[in-house]
Amino acid sequence: MAKPGSATSNWSMFSAVFCAVLSLSLANVNLRGDRYVQKFDIPVFADKHSVTIAEDTDGVYEEDWETLLPMLDRHRRDADGSCFDKERKNLGTVTEAHNSYRFGNDTNQGLALTWCGEGDSGNLIVVTTQEVSSLFKTYVKQSVVYRTVDQGKTFENINHFVDNAIIRKTNGLQRNPHDSFSVYLVAHSTSSHYKMYVTTDGGMNFNPYTIPYDLEDSFHFHPEKKYKSHILGQSSDKILYITKDNGGSWNRIADNVHDFKWGTTDSESDPFYNGLTLYALVHSSTGEWWSAGTRHFVLKKSNDGGKTWSILLAKAQSFGIESKFLYASITDESSSKRIMKVSTNAGQTWDETLLPSIIDEQFYSILDSSEGMIFMHVDNPGDTGHGTLYTSGDKGIIFSESLEKHLYPNFGQQTDFYKVESMRGVYIASQMSEDDSIHTRISYDRGGVWGSIPRPANVPCKDESKECSLQLHNTYSISQGIKANPLLTVESATGLILAHGHIADSLQTTNPDVYITTDGGYTWRKILDGPHFYQVADSGGLILAVPMENKTATYLKFSLDMGNCWHTYNFTEEPLHFTGLLTEPGSRSLKVSLWGFGEKDRIWNVHTIDFGKVITRKCGSEDYEQFTAHSQHRKNEKKDVQGCLLGVRETFLTLKTDSWCQNGYYFRPQKNSENCVCTREDYECDFAYYRPEGSDECVEEKEFTKKHVEICERGQIKELISGGYRKIPGDKCTGGYVPLPTKEVNLKEKCKEGDEIKIIKQQVKQSYIEKVERVDEVDSPKPTPSQSSHKRFLIIGAISIVLGGLVSVMSLYFVCRYYALRRHQVTYRYSLLNQSEEQDFDGDLEHVLTSQKTVYDDSEDEDIETSRPALPNGRASSGHPRPRPTKPTSNVMSYHDDSDVDMLE
């Protein structure tokens, strides 16, 4: 278990008693219906009923706008007046671009919204809900459905379009990822059946359909647009259904389903793929899916939409699929451990991956699978909260170690692993040190090398005597009560990253500041003091922020030059309980909405600002400049490889910082790519080879480590020949460097050597045992029959007493463990390891938690069963979800959670 760090400024490591759930989600395979839905909630007060705060949410509020006196201020080191001059020359009046709407007398506490329509239309469907829950049942009160077709200036109540049905709060509003006009409203049951209402024209008309089951989670849409009417849904009693006509009719296709996926669209890996390929993990017992006993599942496949199924693997624990890779963890009969297998031909044949096996308390997790390779996290033994991050070869079988002590707590889904969408090859993660402090690491080459984030200029470090760098807060920090927004990058804003962080030797618990990089993480600047909600619009040409210091907000900050000049717009006089700062998906629009609810009347409001009317000038060719990605990565090498990553050099046309103009919704970054000559950087060390520190050479591992022996014990019989080097998957370099011939190592022979070593040790041990037995046999006198009978009676009695004691102890242990785990669901133990006199933490933080997308996650623990929440990154693969930690209710300065929580007072 992680212990508090020795430095008072360091975070202690949180991890929990067990790995609670298998959570598998595929970003591009199982497309969830809530992918483009934002949710909000009004917190519970004494005069309100209890509600559950939704995930991936934000909120809504509005004021009496006639009393507002908006004004535009400027700030940010404007000693020379340059910000004022540019503002006067390039900006129009924000007031004229601002509209607000108050949702009448609607006091429903929950709100969900989705965009519906084409391009930059700004059309929205909004659903407000009110649900009151008791200990055993949820009593539904009401819901209201709204639609706007004028950028949020007005909203029309369209309840009559859906027969005044009561729409669900958790999964009631969903949108088809392939068709922004198709929206699905799922209603609560009326008598014995369930209903849904589907629009295919952005809310102008709705078709009522009957659903023959109680939808447990979100709909799962087909990954291909041409099959956009194919949808999967699972009932609360684990029955899988399919519709091929957009919800008009449903067919029951499988029972006792633990997890399910649409098939891969990679025709090369699956010659039988026809748009109806499905995979399902089905409970192997004949009883209920939660029945006692060993937790084994059967992995099945169907090529006809669930009419017939074939078995791929028995004793499976979980599975995931992405592109050509189909992964599954199974229980190894010989060792009772779990191992990972992979198939690249849709389950026809399987190969065992060269990864360590794990026991029940550990888990595998695929964190990214883009560009033909896999990032795989393998949890370390024990309740450490960290593991090892591996990267795969192009076949998904051989893995190389990428990052040790990678932070990924065993409890929950709070991993800081993050793929930067705005720059190819850049990843950010958190790593633990020996003292359990947490440090931010960045890789510019897809996990080949990890290092510290460069320290921004002119920003002091907390302790200059230490090696300081930029430490970034992400999902894990937010889960522990730190006031911060998750990292933000969008593909349309090349090189741009927004993040909260500190300049220190490790992550801190004091309020962070906001930092920006526009070159993919090579150089950073501090742009805002203190924590802020932030958002990107106009493909990075517009950055918006709302302070987090208080629960309420009255003004918006915005910048048109990457945070150099900031302008403040007061959009309300009466404080707004702020819950969301939103732009349309893709962050290309200039329309921004601020959502919240009234501090006094608790009524939802929305403020919409069209910055297309504020930024008066449209960008021309003179406003753009050429930017070479990764130009800093190899700047000291030959010119023909500068900016090369994975064999490709990319140049973009990006907006100049001082342009102060609008890109527009239909702007797309212009990119030019060229192949580079090969160098050592385009190769990595093959299995059984490594690079010594400070060397580019791959040398053979002399010692046969435990994980290699373990792989051999599992019967790795393939003839795998290693030449020391292998080209990095996805690398497109040509010519140039070719590795020198190295000694070929037959991995099969190395396995034999390892087996021989183990056999010798076993022979020595067995020889010793036999020798002891022979000595005992010679030295001990033979007992008489009466003595033998008496001894047997004593032995049987002693064994009975010992067994009785063991049963009592084990029963007491499991009872204590059960109650300990029950407590783990409710609360966490925190320790005040570092407290700033100037810092005042609010124990009732209302953070919107956005978990990092996890492609595949495997873990197992049968100690406790919980109800499954809807996960933002995909459906859970197990009936046992990883419950999210509850928010601390005290002043939390740093945190620590002991697995033996029942022993803490």
N, C-alpha and C positions, 0 to 999 in steps of 0.2 A: 504494500500500500504506500502511496506517495506520502511523504512526510513534509512538514513545512520547511521552506527553504531557509538557509542560514542567514541570508541577507534580508533585512526587514523590509526592503523595498520590493522584494520579489514576491510573486504569487506563489501560493502553495497549490499543489495539484489536487484537483477534484477527480475522484473516480468512485464507483459504487460497488455494491456487493456482488453484482452479477451482470453478465451480458444478457439483457432481458429479451431481445427479440431479433428475429431475422427480418431485415427490412430490405427488400429488393425493389429498386425502381429504375426504369430505363428511360433516359431523357428522350430518346428518339424512337423507342419501340412502343412502350405503353404510354400513349398520350392521354393525359387525364383531362376531364372536362372542366376542372377548376383551374387550369393552367393560366387563363387570362382573367381570372376573377379576383377582385380585391375585396377583403372583408374588414369590417370595423365593428367595434363594440363600445357602448357607454359603460364605464366601470360601475360597480354596484355601490349604491349609497343606501342609507337607512330607509329611505322612502321608496326604494326600488327592489324588485325581485332579483334573485340571484341569477346570473347568466354565466356562461362559459366563454372566456375570451378566445376568439377564433385565431387560428394560425395564419401567418402571411397576411396580416391585416393592417388596416389603417381606418380612419373614421370620418365624421361629418358634423358640421355646425354652421350656422349663419346668423347674422345680426340684422337689425333694422337699419338698412343701408342709408336711409334718408338722414340719419344723424351722424354719419361717418364723415370725417374730414381727412381724406387720404392726402399724403404728401410724399414727395420723393426726396430723400436725403442721400448724401454720398459720404463715404469714408474710405479709409485705407491709404494712409501715407500719401496724402495729396498735397504735400508741402509745395510742390512746384505748380500746382493747379492743373496738371495734365488731365486728371480724371474729370474735373469740372468742364474743361474745354471740350473733351470728347463727348461727354454727356450732353452738353448743350448743342453740339453739332449733330449727333447721331441718334438721339433718343427723343421719342414723342412723349405725350402725356399718358402715364399709366392709368390714370383715372378713367379715361375714355375707353380703355381696353378692358376694364374690369366690370364683371357682372357678378351678382350674388343671388342666391335663392334659398328661401326658408321653407322647409318641408311642413308647412301648415301646422296642424296640431298633432303631427305624427311623433309620438314619444316612444316608439319601438326602440329597443336597446341595441339590436343587431342590424347591421347594414352590409350588403354585398352589392358590388357593381361589376359590370363588364362592358367593354366597348363592343358595339355592333354596327357594322357598316363598312364602307369602303374608304381606304386612304385616310385622309385627315378630316373626316366628317365630324368627329366629335360626338357621334350619337352614342348614347348610353342607355342601358337597362339597369335599374336600381331596384333592389328588394330590401325592404325593412322588415324585421321579424321581432317577435316577442315570444319567448318561451320561458315558462316557469317550471322548475324542477323540484320534485320532492326526493326523498331518499330512494324510492323504488320506481318512480315514474316521472315522465316529462309531460306536463300539462300544457298544451298549446293554447296560446291566447289569440294571436292575430298576425297578419302580414299584409303589406301593401306593395304593389308592383308599380313602378314608375318608368317612364321613357322620356328622353329628351332628344330632340333633333336639331337644336339650335345652340350647341356648344355649352349646355348647362344653364342657359339664361332662364328657361322655364322647364318644368317637369310635368307631364301629364299622368294622372292616375289611370292605369289601365287594368285595374283589378277585374273589371267586367270581361276583359279578353280571356281571362283564365277562370271564369265561373266563380269568382270570389273565393277560390281555393286558398287554403293556408299553406304557404310555401315553406319548405324546411329551411332551417338556419344553416346547418353544417354543409349540406350538399344540394341545396335547393336550386342554386343558380350555377349553370355550367355552359360553356361555349365550345363549339366544334373548332379544334385547332386548324382545320383546313378551310373553314368557311366562316368568316366573321359575321355573316348574316344569320347563321344558325345558332340559336340559343335554346337551352333546355331548362324548364322550370319543373322541379320535382316537388309534388305536394305530399302533405301528410295523409295518412290513410283515412278513408271514409268508410266505415263499416268493415267490409271484408276485403277490399281491394285498394290498390294504390294507383295514383294517376300522375301523368306528366303532361306538360304542355310544350309544344315544339313550334318555334317560329323559324322560317327559312328566309324571311325578308326583313330582318332587323327589328322585329317587334310590331310590324304593321298588322299581322294576323298570326293566330296561334291555332295549332291542331291539337285536340285532346286525345291522349292515348292511355290505355290501361296498362299498368305494369304488374305482372303476376307475381311479384316478389317485393320484399322490403329491402330497398337498395342500401347496402351497408356503407359503401365508400363512394368514390366518384366513378363516373363512366370511364371506360378505357377505349379510346378511339383507335381505329386502324392507323398504322404509321404512314400509309400511302394515301395521297389525296384522291386517287381514283376510286378508292374504297371508303370514302368519307362517310357513307351511310352504314358501315359495319361497326357495331359497337358491342363491347362486352360489359356485363354488369354482374356483380356478385351479391347474393342475398345475405341477410344477417345470420342465416343458418348454413352458410358456406356452400350454397348451390350456385353454380355458374350458368349464366344465360347469355344468349347471343341474339342480336337483331341485325338483319341485313337490309332493312328498309327505314333506317333512321328512327327507330322506336315504334313503328307502326305495329309490329308483331314480334314476340319474343319466343325463343325455344330453349328449353332446359337441356343442357348438354353434359353436365358433370356434377356429381355430389361430393361432399367432404373435401372441397378444394381448399388447399392451404395457400396456394399462390398460382398466378396465371400470367401469360404473356402472349401477345401476338407474335407470329413467326418473323424471322428475318426477311428482309427484302433483297438480300444478296443472292441473286440467282445462281452464282457460281458455287456457293456453299450448300444450296438446297435445290437440287434439280426438280423436286416435286412441288416447289412453292407455287401456289396459285391464288394467293390472296385470302385463303381460308385456313392457313396453317396456324395452329395453336399449340401452346405448351401449357401443361398444368401439373402442379405438384399436389398429389392426392394422398390423403391419409391412408396408410396401408391396412389399418384395422377395419373390421367389418362394423364396429360400433360407431359411436359418435366421434367426430373429429377430435374432440378434446379428451377422449377416453384415456384412462391410465395405461401405463406400460411404456415400453420403449418408444421414443418419438421418431419413428421412421416414416418416410413418405416414398411414394412411387412417382417418378418423373415420366409423364406420358406426353404423347404427341398425336395431333390429329391433322390430317391434310384435307378434311372435308367439312370444316366448321363445327366439329364436335360430334358428328354422326357416328364415327368410329374412332377408336383410340388404339395406339400401340405403345407398349412399354419400352422406354429407353434405358432407365436405370432403376434398380431397387435400392432400398436403404439410403435414399437421398435425403439430405437435410434442407437444401435450398438450391436455387439456380438463378442465373441471370443470362441475358442475351443482349448483344450489341454488335451490329454489323455481322461479321462472319464468325464471331466468337460466341460459343454457347458454353457457359461454365456451370458446374454443379459440384457442390460439396457432398461427399458420401461418407458413410461410416465404414472404416476398414475393419473387416471381421477379425483379422489377426491381432490387431492392437487396440481395437475399440476407439481409435482416434478418428478424427475427421480429416480427409484429404480432399484436395481440389483436383477436378478433372476438367478437361476442355475438349470441345469438338469444334472443328472448323468445317464440318459437312452436315450440319443440322442434326447431329445425334446419330449418324450412321456408324461412326467409329469414335472412340474416345482415347485420349492420352492423359496420363497423369502429369500434372505440372510439377516442375522442379521447385517446389515450395515446401517449407516446413509443415508437417502435420500439426493439428491443434487438438486440444482437449475441449470438453464441453464448455468450460468457462471462457474460452477464447473465441475469436471470430475472424473471418476474412471479410474484406470490403473492397470492392472495385470502385475507385473514386473517379476515374476518367478512362475513356476508351476511344478518344479521338485520334485521328491520323494513323490508324492501323496498329496501335500499341495500347497496352494496359498499364494503369497505375493501380497496384494492388497493395492494400494495407494488410499486414498479418499481425494480429495482436500478440504481444509478448506474454509469456506465462505469468500468472499471478495478477493481482488486481493493481496493476501499475499505472493504467491510464495511457499507456503509450505502446507502440509497436514498431515494426520495421516496414518502410515503404519500398516496394519493388517496382521495377519496370520490366515489361515483357519483350520478348523477341517478336518477330512478325507472325510466328505461328502460335503464340500464346502459351508455349510450353516452357521454354527456358526463361527464367527471370534473373535480373541483376539487382543487387541491393542499391537503392537510391538514397534513402535517408533513414538513419537510425533514430530511435527514440522519438518517432513521429507522434505528436499529440493526437490521441483519439480515445477519449474516456470510454470505459466499458459500458457506461450507463448513459443512454440518450444518444442523440445523433449530432452532437456538437463537435464537429471537426473543423479546423481552420483551413483545411486544404482547399485551395481556390485556383481555378483556371482563369487566367486573365483573358477576357474575350476580345480586348482591344489590341492585343499583340500576340502573334503566333509564337508558341514555345515558352511563354512565361507562366510560371506557377508560383504561388505563395503558400507557405505552410508554417506550422509552429512546431518547435522542437524542444524537448525537455533536456535539462542538464543534470549532472550528477547531484546537484543540490535541489533538484526538482523545480528550479526556476524555469520560466518559459521564454523562449526567444523566437523571433520571427526570422524565417529563412526564405530566400527567393532563388529561383532557378530560371535562367534565361535560355536554357537549352533542353527543355522537356525532362528535367530531373537528372540530367547528366552530372551536373555540379550544383551544389547548394551553397549559398553564402549569405552574409548579413546584408541588409538593405542599406545603401550608402546614406550617410548622415547629411541632412540638408545644411546648407551654409547659414551662418548667423543665427543658429538656434542653439541655446545653451543645453548642456547635458546635466542631469541631476547630480552626477558625481563624475567630474572630469578626470579623476584618477583611474577610472575604469575605461574599458574599450566600449565606447558608445556607438550606437547605430539607431536607425529608426525601427521601433517596435510597433507593430500594427495590431489593432483589435479587430476581431471578427466574431463569428457566431459563438464561439466558446465564451469569449469575454461577455457578450451580451447576455448569454444564459446565466452568467454569474452576477448580473446586476450592474455591470459597467455601462455608463451612459455613452453609447456609441451607435453608429449605423454600420451595417455590414459593408464590406468592400463593394465598390460599385464600378463596373466597367460595362461598356456596350460596344458591340462590333462596329457601329457606325461612327464612333468617336475614336479614331486611330490613336493608340498610345496612351489614352487617358485612363487614369486610375484615381479614384477618390477614396480616402481612408482616414480613419481616426488612429492616432498614435502618440507615442512619447519618444523623446530622445534619451535613451538610457541603455544600460547593459542588459536589461530584461524587461518584460512587460510589467507595467505599473498599475496600481488600482486607483490612482487619482484621476480626475477628469482629464480626458485626452483632448488634443487639438486636431484640426482638420488639415490634412496634407494632400498634395496633388503631384502627379507626374504626368507629363505629356509625351514621354519617350519610352513608355513601356516599363518603367521602374528603374531606369539607370540614374536619373537625377530627380530630386524631390524638392518641393517648396512648401513651407507652412503658409496657409492662406486664411485660416480662421482660428481665433482663440476660443477654446472651449468646444464642447460637443454640439453638433447640429444634425438635424435631419437634412439630407441633401438629395438632389436629383439632377439629372442631365437632360437637356432638351436641345433641339436643333442640331443633332449629331455632334454635340460637344461645343457648339457655338454659344450656348447659354447654360450657365450653372446656377442652380437655385438652392437656397438654404433657409432653414427656420431653426432658431436657437432651441436647445434642449434644456436650458437652465430651469425653466418652470414648466408646469404642466399646461399652462395656457400660452397663447401666442397672439400678438397683435400686428406683427410686421413680417415681411418677407425680404430676404436679401437676394440679390441677383448680380451676376457678373458676366460680361461679354468678352473678357480678355483673360480667361483661365485663372481668375482669382486675383489679378493684380489690382483692379478697381472694383469696389463693391458699392452697390446702391441699395438703399433701404426704402421699402414702400410700406406705409402703414395702411393695411387693408381693413382694419376695424378698430373702433375705439373701445368696445367692450371685449374683454379677454375671451378668446376662443379656446376651448379644450381641444387642442390640435391632435388629429389622429392620422392625417395622411397628406403627403405632397406627391401628386401623381401627374405623369404625362402618358400619352398613348404608348402602347407596346412598341419597342424599338427606339424610343427616345429621339425620334426624328421630328416630332411635332413642335410647334411653337406655342401650343395651347397648354396651359398649366392649371390644375385645380387643387385647391386647398380644402380639405374636409375636416369637419369637427362638429362639436355640439355646444349648445349654449351653457354657460356656467350656471345660470339661474334656472332657465326653463327646460334644460336637457333636451332640446329639440335639435334635430340634425340640420346642418347648413352646408352649403358649398359656395366657395368663391372661385370664379374662373377668370383667368387673365389670358388674353390673346396677345402674346408678345410679338406676333406678326404685325400688330399695329403700333407697337412701341419701338421696335428696331426698324427704322424708316428705310434703310438702304439694303438692297439685295446685293449679294456678293458677285463680283466679276472675276475674270481670270487673274487680274492684278492682285487679288486678295489671297491668293494661294501660293504656297511655296513647296518645293520638293523636300520630302523627308525620307531618309533611308532608315528602315527598321534595323535595330540591333547594331547601329553604327558604332556604338561604344563597346560592344562585346569583344571585338577583335581589332581595336583601333591601332594596336602596336604591331600588328602583323602586316604581311604584304598587302598591297592595295587590292589585289584581285580576290582577296578573301575577306576584306573588311565588310561587315554587315551581313556576312553569310551565316545562315543558320540552317542546319540539316540540308546543306547543299543548294540552298536557294537564297538569293538576295532580292528583297522586296523594297520598292520605292513607292511612295504615296504622294499625292497632292493634298496637303492639309492646309487648313485656314491659318493665316498669319495671326499672331497673338493680338496685334493692335489694329485689326481690320474693322471691328465693330460693325458687322453686317450680318445678315441672315442667310444661312445655307439654304433653307427651305425644306419642305417635307420630302421632296423627291430627289434630294441630293444623295449621291452615293460616292464614297471615297474612290478616287481613281488609283488603280494599282498596276504596277509593272513588275513582272517577275523574270529573273534570269538564273540559269543554273551556274553553280560555282565549281571550281576544280576541287578534288578531294584532298583533305588533309587528315591528320590524326583525329581531329575533332569529329570527323564523320564516322569514326569507329569506336566501339566500346569493347571491353573485355568480355570474352565468352565465358561460359560456365566453367568453373575450376581454374580460372585465371583472375588476376587482379592487378591494379595499377598501384605500385608503391607511391607513397606520398612524395610529391615533387617530380614524378617521372611520368612520361607518356607511354612507356613500354608496358605491355601486358605480360606478366610473368606467371608461371604456374604456381598454384597453391601447393606448398610442400606438405602441409599437414592436412590430414583428412578429418575435417571437422565433424561435429556431431550431426549437423543437419544433412551432411552428405551421407553419413552412415544410415541415417534414418530413411533417406530416400531409397537407398539400396535395400534396406530391410523390407520395404514395401513392394519389392519385386519389380524394380525398374529394369526391364529386360531389353529395351531398345538399344540398338547399336548407335550411340550418339558420339560422333567424332568431333572433337574441338580442335581448332587450329589457333586458338588464342585470341582471335579478333572476330568480330562480326559487325557488319554495317548496321548502323542504327536504323530501326524500322522507319520507313517514310523518308529517309535521306535520299536526295535526288542529285547528289554531286556526280560529276563525270571526270574521268581521267585523273591526273595528279597522283597523289600518294596512294601506294599499294603496300600493305603490310608485308614485312619481310617474312620468309618462311619460318615457321616455328615448329617446335616438336609437337606432333599431334598426340593428343592424349585420348585414349579410348576410354570413355566414361564408363563403359560396361566393365572394362578391366579394373578401373578404380573402384567400382562397386565391389568387384570380387575381392580386391585387396582389403577393402573395409570389412567385408564379411569374414575374411580369413582372420583379421585381427580380432574380431569379436568371437569367432569360434575358438581361437587360442585361449582367450580369456575365460570362456565358458569351460574349456577343457581343464584349465588350471583349477577353476573353482570346483568342478565336479571331482577332480582328483583329490582335492583337499577334503571334500565331504566324505568320499569313500575311505580315505585314510583315517579320518576321525572315527567313522563307523567301525572300521576294523580294529582300531585301538580299543574302543568301547567294548567290542565283542570279546577281545582277548582278556582285558583287565577285569571285566565285571563278572562276579560269580553267578551261576545259574540259580534262579529262585526256585523254591519248592512249589508244588501245585497250590497249597493253601496260601502261600505268600503271593503267588501270581493272582489268585482270585481276589485276595484282599486289596492288592495294589490296583487291580482293574476297577474294583468298587470305588476306591479312593479317587482314582483318575476320572471315572465317570462323574462322581459327585463334584469334583473340582471343576471339571469342564462345564457342568450344568450351572454351577454358581457363577463362573466367569461369563458364560453366555447370557445368563439372566441379568448380570450387571451391565454387560454390553448393550443389551436390548434397552434397559432403563436409561443408560447414558445417551444412546442414540435417539431414543424417543424425546428425552429432554432437550437434546441438541436441536432436533428438527422443530420442536415446538418453539424454542427460543429463536431459531433462525426464521421461522415463519413470521413471528411477530416482529422480528427485526426488519424483514423484508416489507412487511406491512407498513412499518414506520418509514421505510425508504421511499415509499410512494408519496408520502405526505410531506416530508420535510427533509432538510439537510442540515448538517452541523457546520457552522462557520466559525472561524477563529479570526480575531482582530490582530492580524500580524503586522499591519502597517497602517497607521492612521495619521493623516495630515491635519494639523490644527486649523488650517484654512479651509479644509474640505468639509462640506455638509452634505452627506448622502441622504437621499430620500428613499425610504424603505419601500415605498409603494410605486415603483417605477412602472410606467406604462409603455414598455418597449414593444415594438413590432418585430417579432422574431422571424427572420428569414434564414432557414437552414441551408447550408451548402448542399447543393445537389449531389446525391450519392447514387452512382449507377448500380451498384450491387453490394449488398451487405449481408453477411452470414454470421450468426451467433446463435447460441442456444443456452437456455436455462429453464428448467422445469419447476423451479422453486415456487413460483407464484404465477397466477394467471390474472391478467388485467383486461379491461375493455380496450379495444383498439381504436385509437384516434385517427383522424384523417391526417396523413403526413403530407407536408408541402411538396416533398420531392418525389412522391410516388406512393404506391400502395405498399403496405407491409406484407412481408412474405410469410409471416407467422401469425398464429393466433395470439402470440404473446408479444405485444409491441414494447418498444423501449419507451416507457413513460417519460415525459419531459419533466425536469426538476421544477419544483415549485419555486416561486420567486421569494427571495429572502424578505422578511418583514422587519428586520432590524438594520441598523447602520452597518453595512457590509463593506469592509475595506480590503479584505482578501479572504480567501476561502479555502476550506480543507474539509474533506469528507473521509472518514475512516470506514473501512469495510466492516469493522467490528463496532458498528454504531450502537449496538445494544449495550456496550460496555462504557459508553460515554455518558457522563452526567451533565 
